[in-house]
Structures are given as structure tokens and as C-alpha cells.
Amino acid sequence: MKKIILLFCLFGSLPLISQNIEGVTKDAFAHTFSIVARDTITGEMAVGVQSHWFSVGSIVSWGKAGVGVVATQSFVNPAYGPEGLELMANGVPAEQALTELVEKDNGRDFRQVAFLDANGNVSAFTGEKCVEAAEDLQGRNFSVQANMMLNDKVVPAMAEAFVRYADYPLAERVVEALKAAQEAGGDIRGKQSAALVVVGPERTENAWEEKKIDLRVDDHENPIQELSRLLKVNRAYDHMNKGDLAVEAGNMEKALEEYGTAEKMFPENLEMKFWKAVALANSGRINEAKPIFQEVFKADKNWKEMITRLPASGILTISEAELKEITE
């Protein structure tokens, strides 16, 4: 095993690492730390992961609404994702599903995998040839796992953080667990990419409704910090989307509330300022809207052209005179 690691350090070549290991010849190399977890109140399920490897979220994290989530890492066998979700979708509990797939995997000694199903059952497997420090630990409705860590404090730190932040929404709670892992030492090689997937408690037939949150940081010097920032942006745009729906329904007070909440989260964001001003204008509060519009127009003149196009679509419901007053 030391020779395998040495080859990687010298050449950074995946084929050199895996070509002589039975069962993992073509598999990706993603040593990492991760968490699979479920919110007992909302029923949401999540996978969070960080690694010193490019685009870790593209191969490690899997989830399906109303079914479960999977983290497959170390020498990654991506089949654990779709096959594990299919088994759990057919009613096979997490532990049984994982055992079934591990038993038929010739490369099992190099795998690290965690399953969580919609009932909160969790199961994990760490192969005996995963690179030290490697461990998995389960709690109520969660499993944390890691390999190739700087020390053996990483996994317990993740578990402790997940329990400590029990009052946080699931996504933020998972990010706190990732932060704790990094603070405890993290990947011995450093940091590069991270990902967060959250799925809902109910099954859906619409592919676009599968993931409530789907964030990836593929290459960054501080991937968890960036993931945390993106999650905040995601939350803000959730409010923006709700504001748009309120506009469509003609509920300008609700739209104003949602746009205003988003703007408070990112006060320098022109998009959020603009739509808040639109909601104000549509509510007959032109005098309040005007200075906001002027601030936006000054920063980017394209928004001034944008507002002239809105009345035709019914999104802006003010008079021509009021529109002229705003744009002059």
C-alpha cells in the first residue's frame, strides 16, 4: 500500500494507483470526509462532502427524494449510488442494501460507503485497506465517515458538531459538521472541493424536484467556506423565488416581504434591490421605490432598460406616467 501512495505522490496518476489492485482498476480516487444525515422533523436527507480532489461532488454524493442518500468514497465505486438508491426505493433497509452491494464488490477492501434511508436507518462500511486515518461512526439518523485524514479526531469531531447544532436547518447543520472536520485536521493532503445535496422526504416523479439543494464547489482554496457562502446565496434566492410566485399571484405584500428578506441577506445585490423596488411600485409606494431604482440604475444602466420591458408582461403594473417618473 505504501508503494501505491508513493506513486500517487510522485506522479499524481490514477492509473498508476489502481492498475494492479483487483476490483478497482477503473475506479476514481476520492479520499475524503463526508456525512449522510436526516432531519427528524422535516424528513429531509442530506449528503455533505469535502476532499482534496477535483469535483468530489460529481462522484461521491447521491440522493433521491423520499428514498435516501449515499456517500461512496475512497477508491470510488459510483455504482453504490444508483444501485443503493434503487434498493432502498424498493423497500430494502439501508444496512441490508449496503451489505448486499459490498458482498458482490471485489474491491470492497478499498471502499468506504455510507447509506441512509428515508426511515432514518443508517449503515456504513470502511474497507480494511482504506488509507489511515479511516473510520466511520453512526448516530441517530446520521453517519460520518472519512479516510486519509490527518488524524483520528476528524470523524468524532463531525459527529459531535452534528449533534451540537441540532437546532439548525439540516443543510446548515451538515456544513457545520464539515467545518468541524476541517478544523480537527481534515484531509491530510489539504482542501480542494466540496458538495452538499439535500433531498425531500416525499418521492416525486419530476426530476427537477428531486433535489431541494444541490451545491458543488469543484475547485477552491477554501471549499467549505465557499460552500457555506453558496448555501446562504441559495437561501436568499429561495426568498426571491417565493417573491416571484407572489408577483404572479398578484400578492404584492407577500412579494415585498420575500424580496426584502433576500435583500437583507445580500444588501449589495442589484437583482434583489430591483425586484424589491418593483414590488413597492406595484403596491402604490412609488416614492419609496424611486430611490431604490435610481441606485440600481446608477450602478448598472441595463436595469433602466429592463424596467421599460416589464409592463408588457404584466410584471410591472404602474401607469406610463409613473414609469416615466421612475426612469427620468
C-alpha positions, 0 to 999 in steps of 0.5 A: 500500500505504501508503494501505491501512495508513493506513486500517487505522490510522485506522479499524481496518476490514477492509473498508476494507483489502481492498475494492479489492485483487483476490483478497482482498476477503473475506479476514481480516487476520492479520499475524503470526509463526508456525512449522510444525515436526516432531519427528524422533523422535516424528513429531509436527507442530506449528503455533505462532502469535502476532499482534496480532489477535483469535483468530489461532488460529481462522484461521491454524493447521491440522493433521491427524494423520499428514498435516501442518500449515499456517500461512496468514497475512497477508491470510488465505486459510483455504482453504490449510488444508483444501485443503493438508491434503487434498493432502498426505493424498493423497500430494502433497509439501508444496512441490508442494501449496503451489505448486499452491494459490498458482498458482490464488490471485489474491491470492497477492501478499498471502499468506504460507503455510507447509506441512509434511508428515508426511515432514518436507518443508517449503515456504513462500511470502511474497507480494511485497506482504506488509507489511515486515518479511516473510520466511520461512526453512526448516530441517530439518523446520521453517519460520518465517515472519512479516510486519509485524514490527518488524524483520528479526531476528524470523524468524532469531531463531525459527529459531535458538531452534528449533534451540537447544532441540532437546532439548525436547518439540516443543510446548515447543520451538515456544513457545520459538521464539515467545518468541524472536520476541517478544523480537527485536521481534515484531509491530510493532503489539504482542501480542494472541493466540496458538495452538499445535496439535500433531498425531500422526504416525499418521492416525486416523479419530476426530476427537477424536484428531486433535489431541494439543494444541490451545491458543488464547489469543484475547485477552491482554496477554501471549499467549505467556506465557499460552500457555506457562502453558496448555501446562504446565496441559495437561501436568499434566492429561495426568498426571491423565488417565493417573491416571484410566485407572489408577483404572479399571484398578484400578492404584492405584500407577500412579494415585498416581504420575500424580496426584502428578506433576500435583500437583507441577506445580500444588501449589495445585490442589484437583482434583489434591490430591483425586484424589491423596488418593483414590488413597492411600485406595484403596491402604490409606494412609488416614492419609496421605490424611486430611490431604490431604482435610481441606485440600481440604475446608477450602478448598472444602466441595463436595469433602466432598460429592463424596467421599460420591458416589464409592463408588457408582461404584466410584471410591472403594473404602474401607469406610463406616467409613473414609469416615466417618473421612475426612469427620468 
